């Protein structure tokens, strides 16, 4: 970690910095979406993902796919898998962002609990997805 450096200008790091800002701006909506989709999916082995190609969109990432990816990258996702194992859906949000040849874990505890965020947003899941994907497209250069 380099303090005071400007990684936002390094092309390989720019999307990561932009995602951090996106999470800051849309924390409650992301928490609401993660909670709502988890309730819809019903499976505890799925987590929310953001695929940045060809344009940013949300995807479901299941445990089996992540384990295969971990194996094919010789264990580079092991730490992420550990965080997924300890993920407390009622308290925090975990989203895997997938860029070209890179991944970034977005892991945060929103000001309100995710179920409370979902109620506060008072919007259906499709509406949240449409809004957030549009905002992602405007905020993330890839």
N, C-alpha and C positions, 0 to 999 in steps of 0.2 A: 504494500500500500504506500502510495506516495502522496503526502500531504502537500497541498499548494500547487500540484501539477494540474495541467489542463488536459485531461484525457478526452474532453469533449471534442477536441480538434483532431484526434487520431481516428482515421476512418474505421478501423476495426473496433474501436471502443465507443464511437459516437452513438450507435443504436442503444448501447447499454445505458449510457448517461441519459439519453432521451427517455428510455423506459423508466428510469428512476424518477425523472420529473413527471412522467405520465402517472405513475403510482401516487406521487404526492398530490397531483391535481384531481385524481379520480378515485381516491382511496375508498370512499363509501360505496360508490357504484361497483367497483371491482369486488369488494367484499360481498355486496348483495348478489352479484352475478355468480361468484364462486359458491356461495351458500345455496342459491336457487338451483344451480346446475347439479350440485351434489345431491340435493333432495330429489331432483328429477331423475338423475342417473341411478340412485339407490345403491351403487357399488362403492365400497370404500377404497377400492384399488385404483379408481380414476382420480386424476387431478386435472385442473384446468391448465391448458397450455395456450400460448400465443405463438402461432407460426407466422413469421414475418414475410414469407415468400408465397406466392408472387406479390401479394399485398397482405398487410396484417389481418389475421383472422383467428378466431378462437377455435381450439381443438380439444378433444378429450385425450389425455395421455394415460394409458393404463399401465399398470405395474409390469406386466409381461413385456410390453414394448420397451419400457425403460430399462428392464434387466437385460434385454437383448442388446440395446444400445450400449449399456455399460460394459457388457462382455466384448462387443466389437471395438470399443475404445480402450480396451485393456484396463478397465476399472476406473476410468476418469469420472464416472457419475456416482461412484460409491458413496461419497459424502452426501450427495443429493438424495440418494435412496435412503440413507439414514435419517435425513430430515423428514422425508415423506413418512417413514415409519413412526416418527414421533409427532406427526402433524395433528394438532388439536383443532379440528374444523370449527368448533363452536367459539373459539377464541382468536384464531389467526387465519391468515390467508396465505396460500402457497400456490404460485403460478410458475410454470416452466416456460420461459421464452426461448424460442428456437430461431436462431439466425443461421446464416450460411456458415456451416462448419463450427458453430459455437452454440452454447446454451447459457442461459442466465437464469438463476433462480430468484424469483421475486417472493420474498417471505417477510410478512409484516403483520403486526397486530394493530388493527384499526382502532380508532377512538371509541367506536361502538362495536359490540360483538357482531359478527357476520349475520346471525339471525335478525338482530335489531336493524342492521343496515338494510336487509332485504325488505323488512316491514316499512321502514322509513322511506325507501325509494318508491314504494307503492306503484311498481311498474312490472309488467310481465317480463319473462326472461328474454323473449325475442326482441322486445323493445330495448332492453339493456344491451343485448348483443349488438343490435343495429347502431345504437348510439355510441357505444365504446369502440366498435370497429371503425366507425367514421372518425372518431377522435384519434384513434391510433394512426390511421392513414394520414391525418393532418399533422400529427406530432412526431412521427417516426420516419426518418429518412433511411433508406436502405439501398 
